[in-house]
Amino acid sequence: QELGIPCNQMAYIGDDLPDLAPLAMVGVGFCPANAVAEVCAAADHVVPIPGGKGVVRYVVEQILKAQNHWGNCVRAFEVKND
C-alpha cells in the first residue's frame, strides 16, 4: 500500500502455514521444495531446491529472466577493461 504496488504485481515466497494467506493475495507465489504440503499446493511454483539453499536468489533470477532483465544484471558485474 505504502509503495502503491497492487498485490497482483507482487511475488511472495513462503514455506509454512502462516504463508497461505499472502500466497493467495499476490500475483505469483513460490515455495521451496521442503515447504509444508499445504503451501506447496497453494504456491504457483515450487522451487526445486530446499529452503536456506538459495531459494530467494533462484526466484529473483527467474523473475528477472522472465522480464528480460537478467542480461543487464550480469553485465553490471562484468569486469570493464577501459
PyMOL commands that set and color helices and strands:
alter all, ss='L'
color gray80, all
select helices_A, chain A and resi 7-9+17-25+37-42+55-66+70-77
alter helices_A, ss='H'
color red, helices_A
select strands_A, chain A and resi 11-13+28-31+45-46
alter strands_A, ss='S'
color yellow, strands_A
deselect
rebuild
show_as cartoon
